[in-house]
Amino acid sequence: MPNYQFPKMKQPWQEFTISPERSHHLFQGRPAYSARFEEVLKFHAPGLAPVRDSSGAYHILADGSPAYSNRYLRTFGFYEGRAAVCSLGGWFHILENGQPLYPDRYDWCGNFQEGRSAVRTWDGQYFHIRPDGTKAYESGNIGYRYVGDYREGIAVVQREDGRHAHITLDGRPQHQRCFRDLDVFHKGFARARDDRGWHHINLQGEPAYGRRFAAVEPFYNGQARVEDFDGALLVIDEAGETIVQLRSPEITSPPSPPSLEITSPEGDALQELSADMVGYWRSQTIFAAVKLGVFDALPATSAAMEQKLGLASGMGERLLRALHELGLVFPRVSPRGANFWQTSDRGALLATNHPLSMASAAVLWGSEHYAAWASLAAALREGKPAFDTQFGLPFFDWYGQEPEKLKTYHQALLTYARHDYSAITEAIDFSDFLDCGRSDRATVLDAGGGTGELLWMVLQASPRSTGILLDRPEAIANVRVPENLATRVQIVGADLFASWSTLADAVILARVLHDWSDPQAKIILQRAKQALTPKGRLYILERVLEPSVPDCGLLDLNMLVITGGCERTLPQFQDLLRSVGLRFRQQIKMRSGISVLIASMGNGELGGMVEF
């Protein structure tokens, strides 16, 4: 016969609930006693509940009578036979009879868990005490900035340098690692955040896998829900491998690469500053890896990758270690026992065959842009683009003479367009121009439209519209129009500053104006105005700066360095429109952070802003 353990009989107070007005307890829906209080909390073993009335705070028995005569400012539930209370003299713990457990008084006390309770001293230091009130360990004169409750004999503490660590019941380190943020262990794993992001660690403090995330939950039956840096929700296993995707990526611009983990006794400020100062380590590592074809060669062992890409012996392993530090690859063990590397979800974006490949963007930022940024100081002194000085020609003129470079540039912009403009056809109906009286079809002109990705989106969503893609001749030389749009698209090679010789009901300028100074932007707007039908509308897609929020500063500097352009506020855009006789109508702010500014013929502004 099996040794079955019958459940212990419940005491009546274990079934007590708190009344809706929180003035007393209920038993099976009826008042458990006649007394009423200003506030009551739940009953805890050994059958006592914290209450407060006009006499003060104390604990009551199951019949509503006081458990002792003492009164306090605040009382809390009993845990392991001890309750935290607050008096005029400070915080401490009491026994069931209301008597203090020890003579010390603190600025705050926690509850006892696993024979330990957190306390905070009057000078802001935290540590744990034992059930008799004595210190659980000696931390010298340093103490901790914070300590949490113990779970399975291990607690999280925050050190004076702001980093977090695990300690045992006697105060010894559970392992030698520390983190920016940390959680207690649950089924052998703890959530931890280092300078690259959140992940899980084992009892030795070692990462369970190489990936990093924006957020992670504890493991539940071997799996955990996590959020990636691009907004995707995933379920991963204990090796960090994706099992299920719960939500697609919501990425609207390339995620900022995580900071390098540079340890320093001076604390986080120095670490973060140092990481920013060597930011080019990251961009150049990614650039080199893409140029070499690393992300297209994985998964593979480091030796196999070296052989395939023609790298010197041992160089592949060194590069993969750096990419792992950036959260782009992680090591795995194959069924045959060989160590091999594969891309993370973020790293997969750098493969050339990914539908949202960022490989071209990595090459773009890591080559000519990188070289031009070396002259930022000169650009700031002179107020002129550094690219012109560095390469001898303005940006677009130089790229016009470099077909392969230009192809890379437009391929990078194509990916950003797919990220940032995906919701534009939900916000705007570009076929809503059929009352213009010219024909039964509206014409949409995408000026400076590059490869046409945005125009294809618009035309796919507006079956009755036709489109004109206008850009410099070298930019449109290799444009491929989707087969189902071939009869609805006209491609025009033209200089944005010369006459466009076109007429359209809707003119789109997507991230065009920020490439140019105000005098140049006014000329482009004049050309756009000339191309508009009388009832037509101009759509400007740009990131609009908030006058009171100093953001997008790095993007603004990039425009100065590369083209001499700038990012602008809404009043600055309105001034430009007004100067050429265009009327600002509305701002639509999309989820991507890009705004659509709508303008038409005429003077004056209608105003208004819609978030979409």
ABEGO torsion letter per residue (X at the ends): XBBBBBBBBBBAAAABBBBAAGABBBBGGBBABABBBABBBBBBOAGBBBBBBAAEBBBBBAAGBBABABBBABBBBBBGGBBBBBBAAEBBBBBAAGBBABABBBABBBBBBGGBBBBBBAAGBBBBBBAAGBBABBAEAAEBABBBBBBGGBBBBBBAAGBBBBBBAAGBBABABBBABBBBBBGGBBBBBBAAEBBBBBAAGBBABABBBABBBBBBGGBBBBBBAAGBBBBBBAAGBBABBABBBABABBBBBBBBBBBBAAEAAAAAAAAAAAAAAAAAAAAAAAAAGAAAAOBBBAAAAAAAAGBBBGAAAAAAAAAAAAGABBBBBBAAGBBBBBBBAAAAAABAABAABAAAAAAAAABAAAAAAAAAAAAAAAGBBAAAAAAGBBAAAAAAABAAAAAAAAAAAAAAAAAAAAAAAAABBAAAAAAAGABABBBBBBBGAEAGAAAAAAAAABAABBBBBBBBAAAAAABBBBAAAAAABBBBBBBAABBAGBBBABBBBBGAAAABBAAAAAAAAAAAAAABBAABBBBBBBBBBBAABBBGAAAAAAAAAAAGBBBBBAAAAAAAAAAAGBBBABBBBBAAGBBBBBBBBEBEBAEEBBBX
